[in-house]
Amino acid sequence: MNREDQQLGINKKYGDIFPRVFMFDPGFKWIVAEKVREVDTPEEINKFFPNVLLRSDLMNTHMYLVAIKIIMEYKVAQMKGNKQMMQHFSDTFDDYKQAGLTYNSYATIEKVVNKFNKNPTFFKIVSAIFEHGIEIQDAIQPGNMGIGYDGRLVILDSSIADTLKKGINAFY
């Protein structure tokens, strides 16, 4: 974890989607954060995002997780007012829809997003991604998500893409 994760962990608005931070060194040499269990499979993430418009028999697949990421990307583009990116993710969603992701052809990305907007976990994660510039493709994946002590889904590292680019030296 780093400074940004510490700040998100004590943030009242987004604190439930990041590991809670209890104490920390002012120089960020150490922090005391809640212990979470790392998520190992897409299925563990997917169960937090049920949607009646998406085929429930696909919830245990990587395809469903990819669809969730596309839907989140669409929602963030919508929040930014970026119509070009909204169209891109809508077209990508249509490709998955043709591959059998939805129960019927009438399930547009807009309808799916409207259903997801009622999911507090979805809405908080998308809002944090929008507000803090977190990379969806890196954040929403096994290995960077965990289950908090109270059963909630959390993002373990909000800047994992930057950390991976810097390599092992990022930790020193």
VENTA-V644114 format. One record per residue. N is the residue number from 0. RES is the residue in one small letter. OMEGA is omega as a letter, one per 30 degrees, with the letter a starting at -180 (NA if undefined). NEAR is the number of other ideal C-beta (glycine too) atoms within 10 Angstrom. D_FIRST is the distance of its C-alpha to the first C-alpha in whole Angstrom. Layout:
BEGIN
{{N | RES | OMEGA | NEAR | D_FIRST} {N | RES | OMEGA | NEAR | D_FIRST}}
END
This chain:
BEGIN
{{0 | m | l | 20 | 0} {1 | n | a | 15 | 4} {2 | r | a | 12 | 7} {3 | e | l | 17 | 8} {4 | d | l | 20 | 6} {5 | q | a | 19 | 7} {6 | q | l | 16 | 10} {7 | l | a | 24 | 10} {8 | g | l | 22 | 10} {9 | i | a | 15 | 13} {10 | n | a | 16 | 15} {11 | k | a | 6 | 18} {12 | k | a | 11 | 19} {13 | y | a | 20 | 16} {14 | g | a | 15 | 14} {15 | d | l | 16 | 16} {16 | i | l | 25 | 14} {17 | f | l | 29 | 11} {18 | p | a | 23 | 10} {19 | r | l | 17 | 11} {20 | v | a | 19 | 10} {21 | f | l | 11 | 13} {22 | m | l | 9 | 13} {23 | f | l | 18 | 11} {24 | d | l | 10 | 12} {25 | p | l | 5 | 14} {26 | g | l | 7 | 13} {27 | f | l | 14 | 9} {28 | k | l | 7 | 10} {29 | w | l | 10 | 9} {30 | i | l | 18 | 8} {31 | v | a | 10 | 10} {32 | a | l | 19 | 9} {33 | e | l | 15 | 12} {34 | k | l | 9 | 12} {35 | v | l | 18 | 13} {36 | r | a | 12 | 15} {37 | e | l | 12 | 14} {38 | v | a | 20 | 17} {39 | d | a | 11 | 19} {40 | t | l | 12 | 21} {41 | p | a | 21 | 22} {42 | e | a | 15 | 25} {43 | e | l | 18 | 22} {44 | i | a | 22 | 21} {45 | n | a | 21 | 24} {46 | k | l | 12 | 25} {47 | f | a | 18 | 23} {48 | f | l | 22 | 25} {49 | p | l | 13 | 29} {50 | n | a | 23 | 32} {51 | v | l | 10 | 35} {52 | l | l | 19 | 36} {53 | l | a | 25 | 34} {54 | r | a | 16 | 35} {55 | s | l | 12 | 34} {56 | d | l | 9 | 35} {57 | l | a | 18 | 33} {58 | m | a | 18 | 30} {59 | n | a | 15 | 29} {60 | t | l | 15 | 29} {61 | h | l | 13 | 27} {62 | m | a | 18 | 29} {63 | y | l | 24 | 28} {64 | l | l | 22 | 24} {65 | v | l | 16 | 25} {66 | a | l | 26 | 28} {67 | i | l | 23 | 25} {68 | k | l | 17 | 23} {69 | i | a | 22 | 26} {70 | i | l | 25 | 27} {71 | m | l | 23 | 24} {72 | e | l | 21 | 24} {73 | y | a | 25 | 28} {74 | k | l | 25 | 27} {75 | v | l | 21 | 24} {76 | a | l | 19 | 27} {77 | q | l | 18 | 29} {78 | m | l | 13 | 27} {79 | k | a | 11 | 27} {80 | g | a | 8 | 31} {81 | n | a | 14 | 31} {82 | k | l | 10 | 34} {83 | q | l | 7 | 34} {84 | m | l | 15 | 30} {85 | m | l | 20 | 32} {86 | q | l | 12 | 35} {87 | h | a | 15 | 33} {88 | f | l | 22 | 30} {89 | s | l | 16 | 34} {90 | d | l | 11 | 35} {91 | t | l | 18 | 33} {92 | f | l | 23 | 33} {93 | d | l | 15 | 37} {94 | d | l | 10 | 36} {95 | y | l | 19 | 34} {96 | k | l | 21 | 37} {97 | q | l | 10 | 40} {98 | a | l | 11 | 38} {99 | g | a | 11 | 38} {100 | l | a | 22 | 35} {101 | t | l | 23 | 37} {102 | y | a | 13 | 40} {103 | n | a | 7 | 42} {104 | s | a | 9 | 42} {105 | y | a | 9 | 42} {106 | a | l | 19 | 39} {107 | t | l | 15 | 37} {108 | i | l | 24 | 34} {109 | e | l | 12 | 35} {110 | k | l | 14 | 36} {111 | v | l | 24 | 33} {112 | v | l | 22 | 31} {113 | n | l | 12 | 33} {114 | k | a | 17 | 32} {115 | f | l | 22 | 29} {116 | n | l | 12 | 29} {117 | k | l | 9 | 30} {118 | n | a | 15 | 27} {119 | p | l | 12 | 24} {120 | t | l | 15 | 21} {121 | f | a | 21 | 22} {122 | f | l | 14 | 23} {123 | k | l | 18 | 20} {124 | i | l | 27 | 18} {125 | v | l | 24 | 20} {126 | s | l | 16 | 20} {127 | a | l | 20 | 17} {128 | i | l | 23 | 17} {129 | f | a | 16 | 20} {130 | e | a | 14 | 19} {131 | h | l | 14 | 15} {132 | g | l | 11 | 17} {133 | i | l | 22 | 14} {134 | e | a | 13 | 16} {135 | i | a | 18 | 17} {136 | q | l | 11 | 18} {137 | d | a | 18 | 15} {138 | a | a | 22 | 13} {139 | i | l | 23 | 16} {140 | q | l | 16 | 17} {141 | p | a | 16 | 17} {142 | g | l | 13 | 14} {143 | n | l | 19 | 11} {144 | m | a | 23 | 13} {145 | g | l | 21 | 14} {146 | i | l | 16 | 16} {147 | g | a | 17 | 15} {148 | y | a | 11 | 18} {149 | d | l | 8 | 20} {150 | g | a | 8 | 20} {151 | r | l | 15 | 19} {152 | l | a | 22 | 17} {153 | v | l | 23 | 13} {154 | i | a | 23 | 11} {155 | l | a | 18 | 8} {156 | d | a | 22 | 6} {157 | s | a | 27 | 8} {158 | s | a | 22 | 9} {159 | i | l | 18 | 9} {160 | a | l | 15 | 13} {161 | d | a | 14 | 12} {162 | t | a | 17 | 10} {163 | l | l | 11 | 13} {164 | k | a | 9 | 15} {165 | k | l | 12 | 14} {166 | g | a | 8 | 14} {167 | i | a | 7 | 13} {168 | n | l | 6 | 14} {169 | a | a | 12 | 10} {170 | f | a | 8 | 9} {171 | y | NA | 5 | 12}}
END
